[in-house]
Amino acid sequence: MLKDRNFTLHSYKEEVAWDIYRRLPDHLAAMQALHQLLSQRFGGSAGE
């Protein structure tokens, strides 16, 4: 995910943008899992 973020900062190639776009569902799943873990651990419900 960090590699994709770094590529978007310095890349203006459409092919790279589409590659990253296709990986967004995986990034979303990872962020949702992290949110769930942190919410369980710290009892927070931010963003819900």
Secondary structure, 3 states (H helix, E strand, C coil): CHHHHHHHHHCCCHHHHHHHHHHHHHHHHHHHHHHHHHHHHHCCCCCC
